[in-house]
């Protein structure tokens, strides 16, 4: 859990610095995400499969996190 929080913190700090210092990187990343991941055909044709997969993975992570605390 510590590693996850540290990684997320590092990612957010890096993203914040990129917004402040290199906005062109953010624009390129936005274009990549729009073309590859959040493409309209993915949402329209594979929306249920992607959504149910994300819900399954999220639930699994939550269950594993709660079990680790006991």
Residue, then its C-alpha position, 0 to 999 in steps of 0.5 A: x500500500x505504501x508503494x501505491x501511495x508513493x507511486x501515485x504521489x510521484x505521478x501527481x507531482x510529475x503531472x503538476x510539474x509538466x503542466x507548469x513547465x512543459x504544457x506541450x507534453x500535456x497536449x501530446x498526452x491528451x492527443x494520445x489518450x483521445x486517439x488510443x484509449x478514449x476513442x469513440x468506437x471503443x466506448x460505443x462498441x465495447x462499452x459494456x466489456x470495458x466497463x464490467x472489466x473495470x468494475x471487476x478489477x476495482x472490486x477485486x482491488x478493494x476486497x484485497x485491500x480490505x482483507x489485508x487490513x484484518 
